[in-house]
């Protein structure tokens, strides 16, 4: 079955649904690595991707943003030339009532009112001003990091802003 669009799951409605021991077979999140790059080096510039609105971010969107940032930063600075951390963990279980689709499906299944649904994925609940990503890099690549984080923000279902938390004077000089 195809993945439904993010707009179906991005709004927060109802209480959190995270108790996996009561559910049968919740799929694992696609995102497996939350910290990448060089964790020991002290980089001059740190930027954070911060959510502007409350929403649910599906694990697929988090993984897509992580892959994009990791690939671009690896090409730009090498494997040990950056640090990347994904902050939210997808605890929220997303349920879906599967229905038949296609020609004539309306005669086969009309659905059920208030259907409970089966677990189809996970999502991370994010509040306004929550940090989604933290990235650190050397001063000469600060401008490129800001561009890369802007591209990653496009893959997420909430508007985001980028803040420079370390090395602001260096980043401004470099044009970030």
Secondary structure, 3 states (H helix, E strand, C coil): CCCCCHHHCCCCCCCCCCCHHHCCCCCCCCCCCCEEECCCCCCCEEEEEEECCCEEEEHHHHHHHHHHHHHHHHHHHCCCCEEEEECCCCCEEEEECCCCCCCCHHHHCCCCCCCCCEEEEEEEEECCCCEEEEEEECHHHHHHHHHHHHHHHHCCCCCEEEEEEECHHHHHHHCC
